[in-house]
């Protein structure tokens, strides 16, 4: 089996290196990841400048094929599939991200975007994130869970154009209460911008903000709060089919 | 009425400047747009460095409040809503983009992401793009159509968390055949990466590719081919609800 592994924290991040050690038990793993952190890259791709892909050594592992790419997570997957791998992988995995990717944040997440890119290419794809709660996250425990989840996922008949977004609570192993399928929460940030003055007295801004949210049962963010591993099925099609007729009637037009 | 106008081609692009001239007939228009082109930025936001917003003069119009922002289209909307505008706008408009934003491209589009950001904030939002087919696109004709569409949209009771993605064929005015509500096409690129050698013999890559697509009736891309203005309702919720039970059963877990 051939697996493409990527992330948005950068190729030298602990999450991806730990996950590699687990996934290699399943087959040949190719790591193609950003050369630096690209968090919150969303589904950006690089079209105005060329990309570089440098072969690097990771984990002191001579068998590992790894490339550090000068672009976004989505760029990495495009490049891997079209130029770097010897053939199409059986699976695309993105992560383990440092920090949860739940709720509306999914839209901003480079981790999820890489999995979306795999799905566009027709491949089984999974984004995995660790809901880090202390300064010493346990990526190894998450790696074990992910290995199990991947094995199950490969057996499943998930409809095409759907990827899995997995979030794992970073709690001691005995405290994880199970796995649950979730919907993506609706989240809004408040106080999302902080205004400051530079030493010359000119304004600048930081995006920040805290979440204004009731955690609702059935959502990904609620599941994490319950110490459950959350799996959300994410679809590519953004069309709101219920509204098509309403628009058509309102504009009252022939097609 | 208060309107926030943004884009991803940059604040000095023809599309946004033309659209301003039309939208100002409806009320006070605030332009907050990237200081340079940010096409294919996806839903990226800037969290690792601060943002600047410089007041600029556009269209020689003293009444116009315009800010050039050092970030992505999504950054522009966040900044506008939280720090620059005197209060929440009644409408967010993103465009007119140079080039169509249809099919899977919607995921990569900075134009659409800006409208998504408006929708997250609970505002009526519209992305508008011109399907340019020659070197001298007619943004003015598109501006007239958009003015009409915006007026209709403001009257409509579209469900929250749904924005409109509008694409207009760039053909002589008499040749536009009408308006139609569409679903977002599924598109795949083939030959998506071009490999080249630099003068030192080292490889680099360009993302490119052509579309491998049957244009299907009912889709946004098909409508443009028929010289129809396409309006797709785009939803924020990416959950594939049909698959939740399947996952739950397969992992067989209590919640």
Interface residues (C-beta under 8 A of the other chain):
Chain A: X37 X39 X40 X41 X42 X43 X44 X45 X46 X47 X48 X50 X51 X52 X53 X72 X74 X75 X78 X79 X81 X82 X83 X104 X106 X107 X108 X113 X116 X120 X121 X122 X152 X156 X158 X159 X161 X162 X164 X178 X179 X180 X181 X182 X183 X184 X186 X188 X191 X192 X193 X195 X196 X203 X204 X205 X206 X207 X217 X218 X223 X226 X228 X231 X232 X233 X234 X235 X236 X237 X238 X239 X240 X241 X242 X243 X244 X245 X246 X247 X248 X250 X251 X253 X254 X255
Chain B: X37 X39 X40 X41 X42 X43 X44 X45 X46 X47 X48 X50 X51 X52 X53 X72 X74 X75 X78 X79 X81 X82 X83 X104 X106 X107 X108 X113 X116 X120 X121 X122 X152 X156 X158 X159 X161 X162 X164 X178 X179 X180 X181 X182 X183 X184 X186 X188 X191 X192 X193 X195 X196 X203 X204 X205 X206 X207 X217 X218 X223 X226 X228 X231 X232 X233 X234 X235 X236 X237 X238 X239 X240 X241 X242 X243 X244 X245 X246 X247 X248 X250 X251 X253 X254 X255
